[in-house]
Structure formats: structure tokens, C-alpha cells
């Protein structure tokens, strides 16, 4: 009987290894130089499958861009494959299983920056889109800070469609007046204002579940380090155990004392609601909150709700961007190229962004189409220093982001800055971040 | 062997062959592949993955490295999820079954009501319970109906932990727990005056205690720091929802069992002067042992499949309600650490085997008898 089990075990392992070998051989076909794109100017036709997580609220924006595309390319049969779930939580997993099975779509949505680079470029699965950027004149149309952050030394890997800003503090102007406080511009000022608010029984800062806490952490990091050192943190020039970095955790720990206790069970909308209801004074969140307050809650930008950079980050634009890239092995390359050309075009971006509530990644768009908030964000985007967001994949790869959310959860109960800094150093090393 | 017989054997082999081959490939082959992957350093989404064989390093890292501290808390959570889900559903289910076992009107309606939650998917019930257990609404608002202050317990987001122990002592804690289990067996052996059983149980308990307090302290420390794990109060909300959903199922199992007991047993018990309580405690429940056994196995494996419930109620990043299956998903499909994710899957697989293999051996023995 025992022998029988042992034999079965060995057979199982052997079969497992055979499968693994087979899979390796099958995929050896793609060679190292295959990611060079050659533009042949052929009119696209046939099927084009685009993969994204823009369903629900963002669906109409995508539909508008698709309509614009179909007007220009009548021969292409566009298949819109969307997988719902905010920030692509489900879509990314579906995409990974498809890619592992060598069944890629023609083009897929991805957060521009290290999330794309760490997962798909490092594994040599993407086309270098530099020829398209040069051909379309995008080197000048997009800000050069942006192109640096979404590319590597070897190429540019995706076309940014929309840009969001993550260092925005939201508030209700009338409420601040009632409570006798003004919008703080530095972290120290914020802590002073927060004491004053807490004395009146107001929660100074509303916070939602983990990923929104990560957003707030990156705001504090930017305020504590300034843009240069913030960038150095991600390119490896500043160590995670440096006292300056430990200081981020100390500030973040202090910030947590001014937040609501039930944060981990609130969605970001509920956290925004707390500000609108007057339970909390501020909410620091990405600027899709503007779309929520304008469209869903019907507030007037400027009077109904106000915004400012998060304390200590004036003159800096912390961005994140949704973009489209082309995977190696895509079946209809001509159609894929025409799609990413649409994504980067002025007409495509102006069709998409006003509906989504984001701003265009190009700096030459027609601002009259946009809301008052977006116009102000577009002005900042053209003039400010641009740095990347951690929570949305610009500055760190997915391995780091995943482990970082554990670190931040543990920090929320331990409040131990040195331990968190050491843990970050460890996860940075184990995820290959310089 | 006669000619006819060998022909029949051939037919049965031919008929079974397709399913044997399919199961061999799609079940055991894939399990084998996962075990193999878990012993490599496979990482990333490359089309030409590099998989170097590294033996048990992934497992070592899961159980000792600072980085995978969260996984160990998940394992502790799993034990509590399993124990409390089992206890909760079986006790509530049995009580409901006993209530319905009496001659009451509209029994069918009650049965449907109690069984109904089971027909919902965990995602649906999880979403509903997340709202009900929200810090400022649902259950916490009930006291306000009676003019009391709103409840403040954080069902899913509490960060409190009770019954903590240092992971460094996990072997000690485990052997004491197993010893306690054998104390229960010992008591039942004493009650039934099974001399052989008493002796056997005493030896096992003594061996476990010697290991826990004399041998284990001699082992070198596996961790550099103290690391506390225990029962997270945030899991209460999830347990609540799980028990609500599956009590009806346990009720259905028990009700079928109670109905299966012949009426004459109940009557003769009554003639002998047994009241309702004595009848159920001394006669019905012992007779339902096979049902309890299958209910335990079913509930235990449900507690290992709580992924969707936790995903819907607490999301993937709540460290306090974590479960190995959720972490396996994020490690594999979010962090792209496929080998480490495989190792977690194998550990989950062993957990499931721990419940299912004894059950299968037991039922096989019974069939042979």
C-alpha cells in the first residue's frame, strides 16, 4: 500500500515536470529582437480585440473613443473585451492567464510606468512603440517628464490615454469657514489645523481601505522628501533605511492619528462622502473624486467643493496614467498600431477624457471641453514638476506594490517606523528594485 | 479466471480508462505540476520562464521569513475559521433540526427559509453582510432603536487580537492542543471502560507533553524576533456570515438523519421515561455520528474555500481577516511570484487532505466491514 502511494507520488511529480518542460519549449519561439516595430502604413482591417477594465462609469468614455476610432477605420471589427473591477483588480489577473496561455489581445490597458515595465517589459512581451511616437510627433505632444517615467533605456512601451493627479486634497469651502480653518500648505501646518479640528469633534482627514491609505502615504512621502529625493527613492539612489525615509513613516503615523478608525471597511467614495457630509474636513485622493462629486453628488466645482495640492506638495504633480500597449504575438498588428495611434491622438483623447473626468496626456488639447477642475489640473500638468504615483503603478513594480500593502497594513497596527522602513528595504530588494 | 470474466474485466477497464486518463492528467498531473513549481524560483510573466529547482526554500521562507509574516497569521486564521465555522454551523444546524423535527405547521416553509442562504453565492451574501456589518450601520445601529448608543464594534476592520502566542513556540502550542484533543478521547474511553483505549491515550498524551516541554525547548530558535499571532477579532464578521450561510445546510443533513431514526426508538425511549432532552442527548445525537462526520468534512473544506466570502467582505488587503487562499491569489496574480504562490497552494492542499483522507479511510473501513 505504502509503496503504491510512493509510486503514485513519483509519477505525479514526473508528469508535472513534463508539463513544465513542454510549456517551456512551446514558448521558446519568440526571439529577443522581436519587439522592434516596423510601420508599413497599411490600412488596417480584420478583428481588433482591445482589453480593458473600463466598464461601468468609465464605459461611455471608452465608447466615445471607440466611435471616433471606427469613424477613421471602417474596415476594422473592434471587439471590446472589458473585465469589471476598479483599478483593474480582476482584469489584470484575467490578462495574465491569457498571456501565459499565449492568447494575447491586440492591445490592452495597463497603468503606465513600472507596473507595465516590471510585469510585461522585463518579461519581454511588449513591442517598443518608439517608432509610433516619432512618426506621430508625440515626443513634443507629451511632456518629456512623462515620457521618461513610462519608458526605459530600451524604448517606450505604451501610449498614455488619460492622466490623473493623486496629490489632491478635497474639502468643502463653506465647512472650513464654519470651523475657522484655512487650507494648510505644509505638513506642519496640516497637523496644527488638524488639532484645531479634532478639538471641535471633526475628523481632520477621512481615509478608506488599504490602497487609498497607500495613496496618502505617497502624498506624505512626496511632502517629506520633495520631488528630487522622492524620485531618488524609486531609482535606488536613496536607501529605504535612510533617516529621511524613516521620517516619512513617522509623519504617516502621525497622520493616522487624525483619521477615522473604520478606514479599512470604507470604499473611497464613502471616505469622500464623509467630507461632503461634514463629518471630516479633508480627503486626500486621486482626482476621479472630482468626477464623483460633480456627476454623482451634483456639487459645483469651486463653490460646492474645493481642492488644493496635498500639504507640502505645491508645484508638484503626482500623476498616474492609463495607457495601451501592444503585446508580442498579437494577431493583427496593423489594427493594433492603428488603435494605439487613436489612443494618442488629439481627437481620441478629447473624446475620452472629458467623459472620464481625467485630463489628456497631451498638452495641446481643447481645454474648453473640460470641467473647471480638469482645466486647473491641465494647467498644473503643463507647468508643474511631474512625479509618479506608487499606489497606481508608476514608480514600482507589481511585486513591490503587493508587498507594500502588507507593510502598510502592519504599520497601521504597529506604528513602528523603523520596522516599516526595514521591511520596505527588504521587499525592495526581493522585488528587484535596484 | 473464466473467459466471460476476463471479457468483463476488459470492458470495465476500457470504460474506466478515459476517466482515469483525464483525472490523471487534469487532477493529479496538475497537482504534481504545482508541487514541482513550488520547488522552483519561477517569478514573472515571461514567455520563456526560467525555473531553477531550489528545493524547499519557498516553504522555509513561508514559515520563517520576516516578509511572509502575514502568511503565518493567515494559517492561524484558517485554524480559527475552521474550528468556529464547524462549531457554529453544527450547533445551530442541530438546534434548528431538532426544532423542525417536532410536529409543527408549515414545516416546509421554515425548512426553505433556513436552507435558502445556502443557495446564494458567497459573493452575494458577502456583499450584503459587508453592509450589515459596516461600522456605522446595520447591526451596530440596532441599539439606537431602543434609545441606546450606537454600537462601536468593528466587525471586519477591528485590529484587536486575543489568544496571542509567539510563533516561535508554534510546535509547543500545537502539541499541547493535540494533547487536549486526546484528553477528550481519554475521557470517552474511561466512560466506556475501554481499557486498551485508556492505555493508548495516556501514552500519546504523555509523549506529546514530553515533546512540548522537554524536547521542543532544545530546538534552536527559527525566528530572530518575537512574532505574535492569534485570533483576530476582525474575523468575527466573516465567521458570522459563514455560519449564517451554512447552518441551514447542517440543519438539512441533521433533519434527514433524525427522520431516518425509526419512530420505535423514540417511542421506546419515552416508555422508559426519557424526556426530550435525554432522548436527543443520549440517543439521537450518538446515532447521528455518521452524519456529523460527513458534516465536519463538508464544513471543513468549505472553511478552506472562503476566498469569495473574504474577498467580498474585506477585500484582498485586509491583513486581519486574511486567508491563505486570498494571499495565494495576490501573490500569484498580482505580485507575479508564481513559485511562492504554488507553495501556498500546496500547503492549502495539505490542509484539505488532512480532513479528507481520514474521512475516506474511515468510510472505506466501514464499507469493508
HADDOCK unambig.tbl for C-alpha pairs under 7 A between the chains (distance, minus, plus):
assign (segid A and resid 12 and name CA) (segid B and resid 28 and name CA) 6.03 0.50 0.50
assign (segid A and resid 12 and name CA) (segid B and resid 29 and name CA) 5.49 0.50 0.50
assign (segid A and resid 12 and name CA) (segid B and resid 32 and name CA) 4.70 0.50 0.50
assign (segid A and resid 13 and name CA) (segid B and resid 32 and name CA) 4.63 0.50 0.50
assign (segid A and resid 13 and name CA) (segid B and resid 33 and name CA) 6.61 0.50 0.50
assign (segid A and resid 13 and name CA) (segid B and resid 36 and name CA) 6.40 0.50 0.50
assign (segid A and resid 15 and name CA) (segid B and resid 29 and name CA) 5.50 0.50 0.50
assign (segid A and resid 15 and name CA) (segid B and resid 32 and name CA) 6.64 0.50 0.50
assign (segid A and resid 16 and name CA) (segid B and resid 29 and name CA) 5.48 0.50 0.50
assign (segid A and resid 16 and name CA) (segid B and resid 30 and name CA) 6.29 0.50 0.50
assign (segid A and resid 16 and name CA) (segid B and resid 32 and name CA) 4.60 0.50 0.50
assign (segid A and resid 16 and name CA) (segid B and resid 33 and name CA) 3.52 0.50 0.50
assign (segid A and resid 16 and name CA) (segid B and resid 36 and name CA) 6.33 0.50 0.50
assign (segid A and resid 17 and name CA) (segid B and resid 33 and name CA) 6.19 0.50 0.50
assign (segid A and resid 17 and name CA) (segid B and resid 36 and name CA) 6.54 0.50 0.50
assign (segid A and resid 24 and name CA) (segid B and resid 48 and name CA) 5.93 0.50 0.50
assign (segid A and resid 24 and name CA) (segid B and resid 49 and name CA) 6.89 0.50 0.50
assign (segid A and resid 27 and name CA) (segid B and resid 47 and name CA) 5.72 0.50 0.50
assign (segid A and resid 27 and name CA) (segid B and resid 48 and name CA) 5.80 0.50 0.50
assign (segid A and resid 28 and name CA) (segid B and resid 48 and name CA) 5.90 0.50 0.50
assign (segid A and resid 93 and name CA) (segid B and resid 333 and name CA) 5.35 0.50 0.50
assign (segid A and resid 100 and name CA) (segid B and resid 45 and name CA) 6.96 0.50 0.50
assign (segid A and resid 100 and name CA) (segid B and resid 47 and name CA) 6.85 0.50 0.50
assign (segid A and resid 119 and name CA) (segid B and resid 44 and name CA) 6.45 0.50 0.50
assign (segid A and resid 119 and name CA) (segid B and resid 45 and name CA) 6.27 0.50 0.50
assign (segid A and resid 120 and name CA) (segid B and resid 45 and name CA) 6.71 0.50 0.50
assign (segid A and resid 123 and name CA) (segid B and resid 44 and name CA) 6.75 0.50 0.50
assign (segid A and resid 123 and name CA) (segid B and resid 45 and name CA) 5.79 0.50 0.50
assign (segid A and resid 123 and name CA) (segid B and resid 46 and name CA) 4.09 0.50 0.50
assign (segid A and resid 123 and name CA) (segid B and resid 47 and name CA) 6.96 0.50 0.50
assign (segid A and resid 124 and name CA) (segid B and resid 46 and name CA) 6.56 0.50 0.50
assign (segid A and resid 210 and name CA) (segid B and resid 317 and name CA) 6.33 0.50 0.50
assign (segid A and resid 262 and name CA) (segid B and resid 135 and name CA) 6.51 0.50 0.50
assign (segid A and resid 262 and name CA) (segid B and resid 157 and name CA) 6.38 0.50 0.50
assign (segid A and resid 264 and name CA) (segid B and resid 157 and name CA) 5.69 0.50 0.50
assign (segid A and resid 265 and name CA) (segid B and resid 156 and name CA) 6.88 0.50 0.50
assign (segid A and resid 265 and name CA) (segid B and resid 157 and name CA) 5.88 0.50 0.50
assign (segid A and resid 265 and name CA) (segid B and resid 314 and name CA) 6.93 0.50 0.50
assign (segid A and resid 398 and name CA) (segid B and resid 334 and name CA) 6.28 0.50 0.50
assign (segid A and resid 398 and name CA) (segid B and resid 335 and name CA) 5.12 0.50 0.50
assign (segid A and resid 399 and name CA) (segid B and resid 334 and name CA) 7.00 0.50 0.50
assign (segid A and resid 399 and name CA) (segid B and resid 335 and name CA) 3.84 0.50 0.50
assign (segid A and resid 399 and name CA) (segid B and resid 336 and name CA) 6.43 0.50 0.50
assign (segid A and resid 402 and name CA) (segid B and resid 334 and name CA) 6.62 0.50 0.50
assign (segid A and resid 402 and name CA) (segid B and resid 335 and name CA) 5.63 0.50 0.50
assign (segid A and resid 405 and name CA) (segid B and resid 317 and name CA) 6.66 0.50 0.50
assign (segid A and resid 406 and name CA) (segid B and resid 319 and name CA) 6.73 0.50 0.50
assign (segid A and resid 409 and name CA) (segid B and resid 319 and name CA) 6.20 0.50 0.50
assign (segid A and resid 413 and name CA) (segid B and resid 159 and name CA) 6.63 0.50 0.50
